[in-house]
Amino acid sequence: MVNTTDTSVKFTVISDNYFDGPGSTIEFSIVEKGGQFALRKVANAEKAQAGVAQLAPGGAYLSWSLQAADFKNVIRKYGAGNQ
């Protein structure tokens, strides 16, 4: 299930056929901090499979760090004033 606002998108697991249980969420939003905008990502896993639960913190850190670097590169290339 997907819910959106003007500044966010939130995905919620509704199926039992996923590695995180129903009710698990991940939300991406744009927030303002000190006059600058930032991308915030918040996730919550419900009843994650045992193997996934053990590896999730390290895997999330690695993948989210790579995503942040990619996002920064896109902003540098296509951000405001570069169009």
N, CA, C and O atoms as a CHARMM CRD file, in Angstrom:
* protein
*
  332
    1    1 MET  N      0.84800  -1.15700   0.00000 PROA 1      0.00000
    2    1 MET  CA     0.00000   0.00000   0.00000 PROA 1      0.00000
    3    1 MET  C      0.90300   1.23200   0.00000 PROA 1      0.00000
    4    1 MET  O      1.94600   1.23500   0.65500 PROA 1      0.00000
    5    2 VAL  N      0.51200   2.27600  -0.72700 PROA 2      0.00000
    6    2 VAL  CA     1.30800   3.49800  -0.83100 PROA 2      0.00000
    7    2 VAL  C      0.44000   4.69300  -0.44100 PROA 2      0.00000
    8    2 VAL  O     -0.67800   4.85100  -0.93100 PROA 2      0.00000
    9    3 ASN  N      0.97500   5.53200   0.45000 PROA 3      0.00000
   10    3 ASN  CA     0.32100   6.78500   0.82500 PROA 3      0.00000
   11    3 ASN  C      1.26700   7.92300   0.50100 PROA 3      0.00000
   12    3 ASN  O      2.46100   7.84200   0.78600 PROA 3      0.00000
   13    4 THR  N      0.73600   8.99100  -0.09700 PROA 4      0.00000
   14    4 THR  CA     1.58200  10.12200  -0.45300 PROA 4      0.00000
   15    4 THR  C      0.98700  11.42700   0.06100 PROA 4      0.00000
   16    4 THR  O     -0.22400  11.55100   0.24600 PROA 4      0.00000
   17    5 THR  N      1.87200  12.39800   0.28600 PROA 5      0.00000
   18    5 THR  CA     1.49600  13.76900   0.56600 PROA 5      0.00000
   19    5 THR  C      2.31300  14.63300  -0.39700 PROA 5      0.00000
   20    5 THR  O      3.01700  14.10900  -1.26000 PROA 5      0.00000
   21    6 ASP  N      2.22000  15.93500  -0.24800 PROA 6      0.00000
   22    6 ASP  CA     3.01900  16.82200  -1.09600 PROA 6      0.00000
   23    6 ASP  C      4.51400  16.65200  -0.86200 PROA 6      0.00000
   24    6 ASP  O      5.31300  16.94300  -1.75200 PROA 6      0.00000
   25    7 THR  N      4.90700  16.18200   0.32900 PROA 7      0.00000
   26    7 THR  CA     6.33400  16.09700   0.67300 PROA 7      0.00000
   27    7 THR  C      6.78500  14.71300   1.11400 PROA 7      0.00000
   28    7 THR  O      7.90900  14.56300   1.59400 PROA 7      0.00000
   29    8 SER  N      5.93300  13.68900   0.96400 PROA 8      0.00000
   30    8 SER  CA     6.35200  12.36300   1.43100 PROA 8      0.00000
   31    8 SER  C      5.66000  11.24300   0.66300 PROA 8      0.00000
   32    8 SER  O      4.63700  11.43600   0.00700 PROA 8      0.00000
   33    9 VAL  N      6.26100  10.07400   0.77600 PROA 9      0.00000
   34    9 VAL  CA     5.64300   8.84100   0.28100 PROA 9      0.00000
   35    9 VAL  C      5.94900   7.75100   1.30400 PROA 9      0.00000
   36    9 VAL  O      7.08100   7.61500   1.76800 PROA 9      0.00000
   37   10 LYS  N      4.91800   6.97600   1.64500 PROA 10     0.00000
   38   10 LYS  CA     5.06500   5.92600   2.65700 PROA 10     0.00000
   39   10 LYS  C      4.52900   4.61800   2.08100 PROA 10     0.00000
   40   10 LYS  O      3.40200   4.54800   1.59200 PROA 10     0.00000
   41   11 PHE  N      5.37200   3.58200   2.15300 PROA 11     0.00000
   42   11 PHE  CA     5.01900   2.24900   1.68700 PROA 11     0.00000
   43   11 PHE  C      4.73600   1.36900   2.90400 PROA 11     0.00000
   44   11 PHE  O      5.51800   1.34600   3.85500 PROA 11     0.00000
   45   12 THR  N      3.62200   0.65100   2.86900 PROA 12     0.00000
   46   12 THR  CA     3.24900  -0.24100   3.96700 PROA 12     0.00000
   47   12 THR  C      3.04100  -1.64300   3.41400 PROA 12     0.00000
   48   12 THR  O      2.32800  -1.83000   2.42900 PROA 12     0.00000
   49   13 VAL  N      3.67000  -2.63200   4.05500 PROA 13     0.00000
   50   13 VAL  CA     3.51400  -4.03500   3.65800 PROA 13     0.00000
   51   13 VAL  C      2.12200  -4.49900   4.08600 PROA 13     0.00000
   52   13 VAL  O      1.73500  -4.32800   5.24200 PROA 13     0.00000
   53   14 ILE  N      1.37900  -5.08200   3.15900 PROA 14     0.00000
   54   14 ILE  CA     0.04900  -5.60400   3.47900 PROA 14     0.00000
   55   14 ILE  C     -0.05400  -7.10600   3.20100 PROA 14     0.00000
   56   14 ILE  O     -1.10900  -7.70600   3.40900 PROA 14     0.00000
   57   15 SER  N      1.02900  -7.70400   2.73500 PROA 15     0.00000
   58   15 SER  CA     1.03500  -9.11900   2.35800 PROA 15     0.00000
   59   15 SER  C      1.90100  -9.92800   3.31800 PROA 15     0.00000
   60   15 SER  O      2.85200  -9.41300   3.90600 PROA 15     0.00000
   61   16 ASP  N      1.55200 -11.20500   3.46600 PROA 16     0.00000
   62   16 ASP  CA     2.39100 -12.12600   4.24000 PROA 16     0.00000
   63   16 ASP  C      3.53800 -12.67300   3.39500 PROA 16     0.00000
   64   16 ASP  O      4.38500 -13.39900   3.91600 PROA 16     0.00000
   65   17 ASN  N      3.58700 -12.34500   2.11300 PROA 17     0.00000
   66   17 ASN  CA     4.57400 -12.89700   1.19400 PROA 17     0.00000
   67   17 ASN  C      5.74800 -11.95700   0.96800 PROA 17     0.00000
   68   17 ASN  O      6.21900 -11.80800  -0.15900 PROA 17     0.00000
   69   18 TYR  N      6.22000 -11.32700   2.02600 PROA 18     0.00000
   70   18 TYR  CA     7.31200 -10.37500   1.94100 PROA 18     0.00000
   71   18 TYR  C      8.25500 -10.66100   3.10000 PROA 18     0.00000
   72   18 TYR  O      7.83200 -11.26600   4.08500 PROA 18     0.00000
   73   19 PHE  N      9.52900 -10.24700   3.02000 PROA 19     0.00000
   74   19 PHE  CA    10.46400 -10.60300   4.09500 PROA 19     0.00000
   75   19 PHE  C     10.20100  -9.85400   5.39700 PROA 19     0.00000
   76   19 PHE  O     10.66500 -10.28200   6.45300 PROA 19     0.00000
   77   20 ASP  N      9.46100  -8.73900   5.34300 PROA 20     0.00000
   78   20 ASP  CA     8.97600  -8.06700   6.54500 PROA 20     0.00000
   79   20 ASP  C      7.48400  -8.32600   6.63500 PROA 20     0.00000
   80   20 ASP  O      6.80200  -8.44500   5.61800 PROA 20     0.00000
   81   21 GLY  N      6.98500  -8.41200   7.84900 PROA 21     0.00000
   82   21 GLY  CA     5.58300  -8.72200   8.04200 PROA 21     0.00000
   83   21 GLY  C      4.64700  -7.57500   7.73200 PROA 21     0.00000
   84   21 GLY  O      5.07400  -6.42900   7.60000 PROA 21     0.00000
   85   22 PRO  N      3.35000  -7.89300   7.61400 PROA 22     0.00000
   86   22 PRO  CA     2.34200  -6.86300   7.38800 PROA 22     0.00000
   87   22 PRO  C      2.44100  -5.75800   8.44200 PROA 22     0.00000
   88   22 PRO  O      2.66200  -6.02500   9.62300 PROA 22     0.00000
   89   23 GLY  N      2.27600  -4.53500   7.99700 PROA 23     0.00000
   90   23 GLY  CA     2.40100  -3.38600   8.89400 PROA 23     0.00000
   91   23 GLY  C      3.76900  -2.74300   8.85100 PROA 23     0.00000
   92   23 GLY  O      3.93900  -1.63000   9.35000 PROA 23     0.00000
   93   24 SER  N      4.75800  -3.41700   8.26400 PROA 24     0.00000
   94   24 SER  CA     6.09200  -2.82800   8.10800 PROA 24     0.00000
   95   24 SER  C      5.98900  -1.62500   7.16900 PROA 24     0.00000
   96   24 SER  O      5.20700  -1.63300   6.21800 PROA 24     0.00000
   97   25 THR  N      6.78300  -0.59700   7.44800 PROA 25     0.00000
   98   25 THR  CA     6.71300   0.61500   6.63600 PROA 25     0.00000
   99   25 THR  C      8.09200   1.14900   6.30200 PROA 25     0.00000
  100   25 THR  O      9.07200   0.87400   6.99500 PROA 25     0.00000
  101   26 ILE  N      8.14600   1.91900   5.22800 PROA 26     0.00000
  102   26 ILE  CA     9.29400   2.75400   4.91900 PROA 26     0.00000
  103   26 ILE  C      8.72600   4.04400   4.34200 PROA 26     0.00000
  104   26 ILE  O      7.86900   4.02700   3.45800 PROA 26     0.00000
  105   27 GLU  N      9.22700   5.16500   4.86500 PROA 27     0.00000
  106   27 GLU  CA     8.71900   6.47400   4.44200 PROA 27     0.00000
  107   27 GLU  C      9.87500   7.37000   4.03100 PROA 27     0.00000
  108   27 GLU  O     10.89600   7.44500   4.71400 PROA 27     0.00000
  109   28 PHE  N      9.69800   8.04200   2.91100 PROA 28     0.00000
  110   28 PHE  CA    10.64600   9.02500   2.41400 PROA 28     0.00000
  111   28 PHE  C      9.94900  10.37800   2.46800 PROA 28     0.00000
  112   28 PHE  O      8.82000  10.52000   1.99800 PROA 28     0.00000
  113   29 SER  N     10.62300  11.36900   3.04200 PROA 29     0.00000
  114   29 SER  CA    10.01300  12.69400   3.10600 PROA 29     0.00000
  115   29 SER  C     11.08000  13.77100   2.97400 PROA 29     0.00000
  116   29 SER  O     12.25800  13.54600   3.24900 PROA 29     0.00000
  117   30 ILE  N     10.63600  14.93800   2.54800 PROA 30     0.00000
  118   30 ILE  CA    11.50400  16.10300   2.46900 PROA 30     0.00000
  119   30 ILE  C     11.22500  16.94500   3.70400 PROA 30     0.00000
  120   30 ILE  O     10.07800  17.29900   3.97600 PROA 30     0.00000
  121   31 VAL  N     12.27500  17.26400   4.44900 PROA 31     0.00000
  122   31 VAL  CA    12.13700  18.07900   5.66000 PROA 31     0.00000
  123   31 VAL  C     13.07600  19.26500   5.58100 PROA 31     0.00000
  124   31 VAL  O     14.08600  19.21900   4.87800 PROA 31     0.00000
  125   32 GLU  N     12.75100  20.32100   6.29500 PROA 32     0.00000
  126   32 GLU  CA    13.60700  21.50400   6.33800 PROA 32     0.00000
  127   32 GLU  C     14.34300  21.52500   7.66800 PROA 32     0.00000
  128   32 GLU  O     13.74600  21.37600   8.73400 PROA 32     0.00000
  129   33 LYS  N     15.65100  21.71300   7.58100 PROA 33     0.00000
  130   33 LYS  CA    16.49800  21.80000   8.77400 PROA 33     0.00000
  131   33 LYS  C     17.43800  22.97300   8.59300 PROA 33     0.00000
  132   33 LYS  O     18.28000  22.96800   7.69400 PROA 33     0.00000
  133   34 GLY  N     17.29900  23.97600   9.44200 PROA 34     0.00000
  134   34 GLY  CA    18.20000  25.12000   9.38800 PROA 34     0.00000
  135   34 GLY  C     18.19600  25.84100   8.05100 PROA 34     0.00000
  136   34 GLY  O     19.23900  26.30600   7.59100 PROA 34     0.00000
  137   35 GLY  N     17.03100  25.93600   7.42400 PROA 35     0.00000
  138   35 GLY  CA    16.94300  26.63400   6.15100 PROA 35     0.00000
  139   35 GLY  C     17.35100  25.80300   4.94500 PROA 35     0.00000
  140   35 GLY  O     17.35500  26.30900   3.82300 PROA 35     0.00000
  141   36 GLN  N     17.69600  24.52700   5.15800 PROA 36     0.00000
  142   36 GLN  CA    18.06700  23.63800   4.05200 PROA 36     0.00000
  143   36 GLN  C     17.11400  22.44700   4.03600 PROA 36     0.00000
  144   36 GLN  O     16.56300  22.05800   5.06600 PROA 36     0.00000
  145   37 PHE  N     16.93400  21.88600   2.86300 PROA 37     0.00000
  146   37 PHE  CA    16.05500  20.73000   2.74200 PROA 37     0.00000
  147   37 PHE  C     16.86300  19.44400   2.78300 PROA 37     0.00000
  148   37 PHE  O     17.98600  19.37900   2.28500 PROA 37     0.00000
  149   38 ALA  N     16.26600  18.42500   3.38700 PROA 38     0.00000
  150   38 ALA  CA    16.93300  17.13000   3.50600 PROA 38     0.00000
  151   38 ALA  C     15.93000  16.02500   3.19400 PROA 38     0.00000
  152   38 ALA  O     14.72600  16.19400   3.38600 PROA 38     0.00000
  153   39 LEU  N     16.43400  14.90500   2.71700 PROA 39     0.00000
  154   39 LEU  CA    15.61300  13.72200   2.50200 PROA 39     0.00000
  155   39 LEU  C     15.69400  12.88700   3.77000 PROA 39     0.00000
  156   39 LEU  O     16.78500  12.53700   4.22300 PROA 39     0.00000
  157   40 ARG  N     14.54400  12.56900   4.33900 PROA 40     0.00000
  158   40 ARG  CA    14.49900  11.73500   5.54900 PROA 40     0.00000
  159   40 ARG  C     13.88600  10.39300   5.16900 PROA 40     0.00000
  160   40 ARG  O     12.90800  10.32900   4.42500 PROA 40     0.00000
  161   41 LYS  N     14.47100   9.33700   5.68600 PROA 41     0.00000
  162   41 LYS  CA    13.97700   7.98700   5.44000 PROA 41     0.00000
  163   41 LYS  C     13.78900   7.31800   6.79900 PROA 41     0.00000
  164   41 LYS  O     14.71300   7.27000   7.61200 PROA 41     0.00000
  165   42 VAL  N     12.58900   6.80600   7.03500 PROA 42     0.00000
  166   42 VAL  CA    12.27500   6.13700   8.29500 PROA 42     0.00000
  167   42 VAL  C     11.64600   4.79100   7.95800 PROA 42     0.00000
  168   42 VAL  O     10.72400   4.71400   7.14600 PROA 42     0.00000
  169   43 ALA  N     12.15000   3.73000   8.58700 PROA 43     0.00000
  170   43 ALA  CA    11.62100   2.39300   8.33100 PROA 43     0.00000
  171   43 ALA  C     11.28100   1.69700   9.64000 PROA 43     0.00000
  172   43 ALA  O     11.90500   1.93700  10.67300 PROA 43     0.00000
  173   44 ASN  N     10.28000   0.83100   9.57400 PROA 44     0.00000
  174   44 ASN  CA     9.87100   0.04000  10.73100 PROA 44     0.00000
  175   44 ASN  C      9.50400  -1.35600  10.23900 PROA 44     0.00000
  176   44 ASN  O      8.58600  -1.51000   9.43500 PROA 44     0.00000
  177   45 ALA  N     10.21200  -2.36400  10.71500 PROA 45     0.00000
  178   45 ALA  CA     9.94700  -3.74200  10.29100 PROA 45     0.00000
  179   45 ALA  C      9.15300  -4.46900  11.36600 PROA 45     0.00000
  180   45 ALA  O      9.54100  -4.49600  12.53300 PROA 45     0.00000
  181   46 GLU  N      8.06200  -5.04400  10.96300 PROA 46     0.00000
  182   46 GLU  CA     7.22300  -5.85400  11.84700 PROA 46     0.00000
  183   46 GLU  C      7.45200  -7.33100  11.53100 PROA 46     0.00000
  184   46 GLU  O      7.32200  -7.75400  10.38200 PROA 46     0.00000
  185   47 LYS  N      7.78700  -8.09500  12.53800 PROA 47     0.00000
  186   47 LYS  CA     7.94200  -9.55000  12.38500 PROA 47     0.00000
  187   47 LYS  C      8.79700  -9.91800  11.17400 PROA 47     0.00000
  188   47 LYS  O      8.39700 -10.74000  10.34900 PROA 47     0.00000
  189   48 ALA  N      9.96700  -9.30700  11.07600 PROA 48     0.00000
  190   48 ALA  CA    10.88700  -9.62400   9.98000 PROA 48     0.00000
  191   48 ALA  C     11.39200 -11.05000  10.13000 PROA 48     0.00000
  192   48 ALA  O     11.50800 -11.55700  11.24600 PROA 48     0.00000
  193   49 GLN  N     11.69000 -11.69000   9.02000 PROA 49     0.00000
  194   49 GLN  CA    12.26000 -13.03000   9.06000 PROA 49     0.00000
  195   49 GLN  C     13.56300 -12.99500   9.85500 PROA 49     0.00000
  196   49 GLN  O     14.29400 -12.00700   9.78600 PROA 49     0.00000
  197   50 ALA  N     13.86500 -14.04100  10.59900 PROA 50     0.00000
  198   50 ALA  CA    15.00900 -14.06500  11.51400 PROA 50     0.00000
  199   50 ALA  C     16.32000 -13.67600  10.83300 PROA 50     0.00000
  200   50 ALA  O     17.05300 -12.83900  11.36000 PROA 50     0.00000
  201   51 GLY  N     16.62800 -14.24900   9.69900 PROA 51     0.00000
  202   51 GLY  CA    17.87500 -13.93500   9.00200 PROA 51     0.00000
  203   51 GLY  C     17.92600 -12.48600   8.55600 PROA 51     0.00000
  204   51 GLY  O     18.96800 -11.83700   8.63700 PROA 51     0.00000
  205   52 VAL  N     16.80400 -11.99000   8.09000 PROA 52     0.00000
  206   52 VAL  CA    16.73100 -10.59900   7.65400 PROA 52     0.00000
  207   52 VAL  C     16.90000  -9.67200   8.85200 PROA 52     0.00000
  208   52 VAL  O     17.60300  -8.66500   8.76100 PROA 52     0.00000
  209   53 ALA  N     16.26500 -10.00100   9.96900 PROA 53     0.00000
  210   53 ALA  CA    16.33100  -9.15000  11.15800 PROA 53     0.00000
  211   53 ALA  C     17.76500  -8.99600  11.65300 PROA 53     0.00000
  212   53 ALA  O     18.14600  -7.91400  12.09800 PROA 53     0.00000
  213   54 GLN  N     18.56900 -10.06200  11.58300 PROA 54     0.00000
  214   54 GLN  CA    19.95700  -9.99600  12.05200 PROA 54     0.00000
  215   54 GLN  C     20.82700  -9.14800  11.13300 PROA 54     0.00000
  216   54 GLN  O     21.72300  -8.44700  11.60400 PROA 54     0.00000
  217   55 LEU  N     20.57700  -9.20300   9.84700 PROA 55     0.00000
  218   55 LEU  CA    21.39900  -8.48300   8.87700 PROA 55     0.00000
  219   55 LEU  C     20.89200  -7.07600   8.56800 PROA 55     0.00000
  220   55 LEU  O     21.60900  -6.28000   7.96100 PROA 55     0.00000
  221   56 ALA  N     19.67800  -6.76600   8.97400 PROA 56     0.00000
  222   56 ALA  CA    19.04700  -5.50200   8.59400 PROA 56     0.00000
  223   56 ALA  C     19.82500  -4.25700   8.99200 PROA 56     0.00000
  224   56 ALA  O     20.00200  -3.38400   8.14100 PROA 56     0.00000
  225   57 PRO  N     20.30500  -4.11200  10.23200 PROA 57     0.00000
  226   57 PRO  CA    20.99400  -2.85400  10.57800 PROA 57     0.00000
  227   57 PRO  C     22.21200  -2.56700   9.70300 PROA 57     0.00000
  228   57 PRO  O     22.36700  -1.44800   9.21300 PROA 57     0.00000
  229   58 GLY  N     23.07300  -3.55400   9.50200 PROA 58     0.00000
  230   58 GLY  CA    24.25400  -3.35500   8.65900 PROA 58     0.00000
  231   58 GLY  C     23.89000  -3.14300   7.20600 PROA 58     0.00000
  232   58 GLY  O     24.46400  -2.28500   6.53400 PROA 58     0.00000
  233   59 GLY  N     22.93200  -3.92400   6.71700 PROA 59     0.00000
  234   59 GLY  CA    22.48800  -3.79100   5.33700 PROA 59     0.00000
  235   59 GLY  C     21.82200  -2.45300   5.08200 PROA 59     0.00000
  236   59 GLY  O     22.03000  -1.83500   4.03800 PROA 59     0.00000
  237   60 ALA  N     21.01700  -2.00500   6.04100 PROA 60     0.00000
  238   60 ALA  CA    20.35000  -0.70500   5.89400 PROA 60     0.00000
  239   60 ALA  C     21.37800   0.41300   5.87700 PROA 60     0.00000
  240   60 ALA  O     21.28400   1.33200   5.06400 PROA 60     0.00000
  241   61 TYR  N     22.36200   0.34300   6.77000 PROA 61     0.00000
  242   61 TYR  CA    23.38400   1.39300   6.81200 PROA 61     0.00000
  243   61 TYR  C     24.11800   1.48000   5.47600 PROA 61     0.00000
  244   61 TYR  O     24.31800   2.57100   4.94200 PROA 61     0.00000
  245   62 LEU  N     24.51000   0.34700   4.94800 PROA 62     0.00000
  246   62 LEU  CA    25.24100   0.33100   3.67800 PROA 62     0.00000
  247   62 LEU  C     24.36500   0.83800   2.52800 PROA 62     0.00000
  248   62 LEU  O     24.76900   1.73000   1.78200 PROA 62     0.00000
  249   63 SER  N     23.18400   0.27400   2.39100 PROA 63     0.00000
  250   63 SER  CA    22.34200   0.66400   1.25200 PROA 63     0.00000
  251   63 SER  C     21.86900   2.10600   1.37900 PROA 63     0.00000
  252   63 SER  O     21.79500   2.80900   0.37100 PROA 63     0.00000
  253   64 TRP  N     21.54700   2.56900   2.57900 PROA 64     0.00000
  254   64 TRP  CA    21.08100   3.94100   2.74600 PROA 64     0.00000
  255   64 TRP  C     22.22800   4.92300   2.52400 PROA 64     0.00000
  256   64 TRP  O     22.00400   6.02300   2.02000 PROA 64     0.00000
  257   65 SER  N     23.45000   4.54400   2.89200 PROA 65     0.00000
  258   65 SER  CA    24.60500   5.41700   2.63500 PROA 65     0.00000
  259   65 SER  C     24.83200   5.56900   1.12700 PROA 65     0.00000
  260   65 SER  O     25.10800   6.66600   0.64100 PROA 65     0.00000
  261   66 LEU  N     24.71300   4.46400   0.40300 PROA 66     0.00000
  262   66 LEU  CA    24.86200   4.51700  -1.05700 PROA 66     0.00000
  263   66 LEU  C     23.74000   5.33500  -1.69600 PROA 66     0.00000
  264   66 LEU  O     23.98400   6.11400  -2.61800 PROA 66     0.00000
  265   67 GLN  N     22.52600   5.15900  -1.21100 PROA 67     0.00000
  266   67 GLN  CA    21.40500   5.93500  -1.73900 PROA 67     0.00000
  267   67 GLN  C     21.60100   7.42300  -1.46600 PROA 67     0.00000
  268   67 GLN  O     21.30000   8.25100  -2.32500 PROA 67     0.00000
  269   68 ALA  N     22.10100   7.77200  -0.28300 PROA 68     0.00000
  270   68 ALA  CA    22.34500   9.18100   0.05600 PROA 68     0.00000
  271   68 ALA  C     23.38800   9.78600  -0.88200 PROA 68     0.00000
  272   68 ALA  O     23.23100  10.91700  -1.34200 PROA 68     0.00000
  273   69 ALA  N     24.44500   9.03600  -1.16400 PROA 69     0.00000
  274   69 ALA  CA    25.48500   9.52800  -2.07400 PROA 69     0.00000
  275   69 ALA  C     24.91200   9.72900  -3.47600 PROA 69     0.00000
  276   69 ALA  O     25.20200  10.73300  -4.12500 PROA 69     0.00000
  277   70 ASP  N     24.10300   8.78400  -3.94200 PROA 70     0.00000
  278   70 ASP  CA    23.46900   8.91800  -5.25400 PROA 70     0.00000
  279   70 ASP  C     22.54200  10.13100  -5.28900 PROA 70     0.00000
  280   70 ASP  O     22.52800  10.87800  -6.26700 PROA 70     0.00000
  281   71 PHE  N     21.77600  10.32400  -4.22800 PROA 71     0.00000
  282   71 PHE  CA    20.84700  11.44500  -4.15500 PROA 71     0.00000
  283   71 PHE  C     21.60500  12.77300  -4.18500 PROA 71     0.00000
  284   71 PHE  O     21.18700  13.70800  -4.86800 PROA 71     0.00000
  285   72 LYS  N     22.70700  12.86000  -3.45700 PROA 72     0.00000
  286   72 LYS  CA    23.52300  14.07900  -3.46700 PROA 72     0.00000
  287   72 LYS  C     24.04300  14.37500  -4.87000 PROA 72     0.00000
  288   72 LYS  O     24.05600  15.52800  -5.30200 PROA 72     0.00000
  289   73 ASN  N     24.47300  13.33000  -5.58200 PROA 73     0.00000
  290   73 ASN  CA    24.97000  13.51800  -6.95200 PROA 73     0.00000
  291   73 ASN  C     23.87100  14.02400  -7.88200 PROA 73     0.00000
  292   73 ASN  O     24.12500  14.87100  -8.73800 PROA 73     0.00000
  293   74 VAL  N     22.66000  13.51400  -7.72100 PROA 74     0.00000
  294   74 VAL  CA    21.54100  13.96700  -8.53900 PROA 74     0.00000
  295   74 VAL  C     21.23400  15.43000  -8.23700 PROA 74     0.00000
  296   74 VAL  O     21.00800  16.21800  -9.15500 PROA 74     0.00000
  297   75 ILE  N     21.22500  15.79700  -6.95800 PROA 75     0.00000
  298   75 ILE  CA    20.95800  17.18600  -6.58100 PROA 75     0.00000
  299   75 ILE  C     22.03800  18.10500  -7.14000 PROA 75     0.00000
  300   75 ILE  O     21.72800  19.18000  -7.65500 PROA 75     0.00000
  301   76 ARG  N     23.29700  17.69900  -7.04500 PROA 76     0.00000
  302   76 ARG  CA    24.38200  18.51700  -7.60400 PROA 76     0.00000
  303   76 ARG  C     24.20300  18.72500  -9.10700 PROA 76     0.00000
  304   76 ARG  O     24.44000  19.81400  -9.63000 PROA 76     0.00000
  305   77 LYS  N     23.77900  17.65700  -9.79300 PROA 77     0.00000
  306   77 LYS  CA    23.66100  17.72700 -11.24800 PROA 77     0.00000
  307   77 LYS  C     22.38000  18.43000 -11.69800 PROA 77     0.00000
  308   77 LYS  O     22.41100  19.24400 -12.62100 PROA 77     0.00000
  309   78 TYR  N     21.25800  18.12100 -11.05400 PROA 78     0.00000
  310   78 TYR  CA    19.95700  18.59400 -11.53000 PROA 78     0.00000
  311   78 TYR  C     19.25100  19.54000 -10.57400 PROA 78     0.00000
  312   78 TYR  O     18.16300  20.02000 -10.89100 PROA 78     0.00000
  313   79 GLY  N     19.83600  19.82600  -9.40700 PROA 79     0.00000
  314   79 GLY  CA    19.17200  20.65800  -8.39400 PROA 79     0.00000
  315   79 GLY  C     18.86100  22.05400  -8.86100 PROA 79     0.00000
  316   79 GLY  O     19.22400  22.45600  -9.96700 PROA 79     0.00000
  317   80 ALA  N     18.18100  22.79400  -7.99900 PROA 80     0.00000
  318   80 ALA  CA    17.76900  24.15500  -8.30800 PROA 80     0.00000
  319   80 ALA  C     18.95500  24.97600  -8.80200 PROA 80     0.00000
  320   80 ALA  O     20.03900  24.93400  -8.22100 PROA 80     0.00000
  321   81 GLY  N     18.74100  25.70900  -9.86200 PROA 81     0.00000
  322   81 GLY  CA    19.78100  26.55900 -10.42300 PROA 81     0.00000
  323   81 GLY  C     20.65500  25.85900 -11.44100 PROA 81     0.00000
  324   81 GLY  O     21.47700  26.50300 -12.09100 PROA 81     0.00000
  325   82 ASN  N     20.49500  24.54300 -11.59600 PROA 82     0.00000
  326   82 ASN  CA    21.32000  23.77900 -12.55200 PROA 82     0.00000
  327   82 ASN  C     20.49500  23.30300 -13.74800 PROA 82     0.00000
  328   82 ASN  O     20.91700  22.39200 -14.46000 PROA 82     0.00000
  329   83 GLN  N     19.34700  23.89400 -13.97800 PROA 83     0.00000
  330   83 GLN  CA    18.46900  23.38300 -15.02700 PROA 83     0.00000
  331   83 GLN  C     18.62400  24.13000 -16.31200 PROA 83     0.00000
  332   83 GLN  O     17.95000  23.81600 -17.29300 PROA 83     0.00000
